[in-house]
Structures are given as C-alpha cells and as structure tokens.
C-alpha cells in the first residue's frame, strides 16, 4: 500500500480473516518515493480466497482502506480486497480488445453466397432498414455468414482487435439464434461447420482469438430435446425442462414460449451440454478451434424457484474448459450485480453492464435517455463523482483479476447504439474511457465507423456498411489510435487503477505498472482547471503537463499523459 507523506501514517496493519477469524499483520515501510511511502506485509493465504483490508494509524485518527477507499468509521467485509487462488484466466485475455459480431449482419461472402433460406426467414437486402419492434424484426435475414467474417479479418486486424465474439451460430428460427434448434452443427445459413473452422483458422493465423456464444438457460422450442420431451413424458429429455402437469405449459426465458427453460437437475442434460469432454461446450473448443465462450443469460441459468444450481453450473463449465482447453476464456452475460458469480472457480469475468456501461451512459447521456434495463422511468443523470462511486462499488465487490477480465462495453446487440444515445461528440469520450480503464474492452461491429441504431435493441443490429464512402473516418481513426495506445502501453492493458479526482464534468485517473504510469482526464464539458502536481508528456499530441501549471480544462475532450 502507498500513502502520501502528508497523511502522516505512523503504523499500518493488514487485516485478513483466515478460517473466518480476524487476524492482523503489521506492515513495514518498504521504500519512500518522493512524497509517497510504500508499505509491505506478508499474509498467509489459508483459504481459497483471501479477503483483506488495511488499518492506518495517523496523528488525527485511525482509518480503514478497502476497495471503496478510506473510511474513518468501521466497515464491513463486503468491500475488502480479495486474492483468489483458483486457476487464473488465460494470459492472452488480459487487456485484450474484443469485437462483437452479429454474423447475419457483418459481411456477405462473394465466394460462398447464401442462397437457400428457411420458410421462417424474411429475405432482406443489405441496405434494408431493420424492422425493429415488429414480428419481422427477428426474422429478417441479410445473408451475412461466417465465410464473410473470415474474408474481413484484415479490417479487424487493422483496427487492433485481439479477439472476436460471435453471437450464436447454431441453427434456430430467428436471426439472433438464441433459440437454438440444435447444438450439433453450425447453421448452414451462416456457412455451416466448414465456415466456422475456416474462420477460426484464419483468425489464429492473424494472432486473433474467436469466442462463441452459448445459451445454458434455454433452448428453442424447435430443438429435438424439447420436441421429444413434450411428446414423451417417459423420455430422458422430459427431465431437461420444467413442465406443468398438462405438459403444454412450461417455464421459458422471460415468458417467451419459443425459449423453454432448461432444468439443470438433469444429469444427462448437463452431460450433453456442458459437463465433460463430449459436451457441446467442449466439442466446439476441441473440434472447431474456438478459444472460449460467452454464456448468455448467465444470471438466470440453473435458477428456477427453489432450485438454484447457478454456481454449480459455472464451476462445471469452467472445469470442462480447464480439462479440454486450459487456455480458453469464459465470460458470462450478467446485466446486474455479478459479484456472487465471480468469487470462485466459475466465470473468469462477466459483461460489465452494471459496473461500466450504465454509469458511463448516466454520465454522458442526456436527461431523456431511456432506461434500458427494465427499471421504470428514465436513466439517472450522474455527475462524474456519482459515476466513479458506482464504478468503485461494483469493482470493490469482486477480486481484481475478475474486474480486469470483465468485458467492458458501451453497447451491444442487446441495446441501442451508444452513438445514437449520446451523440458523436460524447461517443469519443466513452471510447476514451473504454480503452483506458481496466477490463477487456468490447467494440460492437460498426461502432468504429459511426453506425447508428436508436430506440430499440433490434435497430442497433444494422448491417455493417462496407461502402467506405459512408464511414465516419474521424471515428474510425479515434478507435484505431486508442486501441493502438492501449496495445503500446502496458499500464493501460494490465495496470492498476487509482482515481485522482472526480467532479461534475470531468474525471482524472491513473493506470500504473512498475516503470510506467499513464494519467487520463475525460471531460464532458469545460470546467475549472486543476493544478498539475507532476510533469507528464501527452501521448496524443496535446499539451504536456508542468508541475504548478493549469491542466487542460476544455470539453468535451480527453487527454492521456505519461508521467515523466
């Protein structure tokens, strides 16, 4: 731990709770560095997870330091720092930049055109608008394919992307494919098995990874498992779902009948889907070259009434992946407080809707930004202090390495485009936060060239505009430069985070690793300047910092410096 000399700390102890009993170890001064004092203590780790916090004695009073910061009052264990002893996430994922692709809308293939459509599909031209909010919204097929994705990998490599996240590629009766009708093969509408194998091979040749998307909460009602279960109460598949006595009514995702909910009490269902080397989860890693999974609706899977097998499911998925592909990543969709799911040997991380997307949108959005997560009314409007407070609260509830392996995002296929919600000027501020804060930043295909999509999540799923004349070149260069900056500076990919200042209209923070400290200021409007406490050189061609001089106070704007 480091303290300012001005704080006057005379003694520091580390409090941990081995086997549930509070224990204190006194820290020693490790070194003094300018106006800072570094303290060090060794603490035995006797349990799978070590929770700890610091107790400081100063001339005025004693204080606790935990994940929420300093407190002069007693605190609970809930925000203690945590060290996990479970096997770590794959090394390649630390700070990786991900890119989400909705396969039907990314790219067609001239070499492998998709010509045959199923009866449910509504054919659409590439420039047709999305029929969002209508029955056709989930039925339109634009004929993008995995072959098309493979042919456009150089665009992604040029952007600086490390890994692709593909939304589901299983056959289904919708364009989003979260209602899988089989897990046995890749949808021929997307090019079939051969297309996925070619895509992963081509991505690997370029040093990129490919992550699939699987739903462990439900299948589609056209899935053979469900069809057999509904017609034959004596079948093994009958135990895969939650049926009422008449077998016509059953539990489903969000009450949608086309997505019947899986019952994780079934040993055979678990074996087929995610337990062991013969499962669906394992097979696409070993046979198709996938580098991991994003798990859909992870907060609900395995839960129904008094049944709660969610944590066991997460551990089982992780164990299967550890057995067949130890270098694979598993990230779960979780739109709310995911802290309980990140405190063990389950998910490596989750989608940081609650701890990143929502607070950023509350800071950069307008007064009339719609609420996107089911809460009544409009999205709350934050100042910078409130945004930082929310971010710290969610970060403090999980181990640091889970925090750094959360997927941070401004938008996705499940919400309107960030640009449409905040405007192009503030989009660049969101991108600055996305690419300089901890986590695995995710770009939804098209954000980098200025694609819009307002009012509805389906409208955000517009086809990628490959006519470069309509691209927003300024936005594309913004993404390239910030991704490049992140790749160039280890502090931005794997460094610690310290909030230096938060005010209504701007925030200031640093990312640091031994030997490098990067300081970031993001301002949504012009403001009173701070006085620079240190010298720093601007990394994007802006003004350098001189100790005692005013820092930039323009806005909307962002600045990134390297401390001298």
Secondary structure, 3 states (H helix, E strand, C coil): CEEEHHHCCCEEEEEECHHHCCEEEECEEEEEECCEEEEECCCCCCCCEEEEEEEEECCCCEEEEECCEEECCCCCHHHCEEEECCCCCCHHHCCCCEEEECHHHCCCCCCCCCCCCCCCCEECCCCCCCCCCCHHHHCEECCCCHHHHHHCHHHHHHHCCCEEEECCCECCCCCCCCCCCCCCCECHHHCHHHHHHHHHHHHHHCCCEEEEEEECCECCCCCHHHHHHHHCCCCHHHHHECECCCCCCECEHHHCCCCEEECCCCHHHHHHHCCCCCCHHHHHHHCCCCCEEEEECCCCCCEECCEECHHHHHHHHHHHHHHHCCCCEEEECCCCCCHHHHCCCCCCEEECHHHHHHHHHHHHCCCCCECCCCCCCECCCCCHHHHHHHHHHHHHCCCHHHHCCCEEECCCCCCCCHHHHHCHHHHHHHHHHHHHCCCEEEEECCHHHCCCCCCCCHHHCCCCCCCHHHCCHHHHHHHHHHHHHHHHCHHHHHCEEEEEEECCCEEEEEEEECCEEEEEEEECCCCCCCECCCCEEECCCCCCECCCCECCCCCCEEEEEEEC
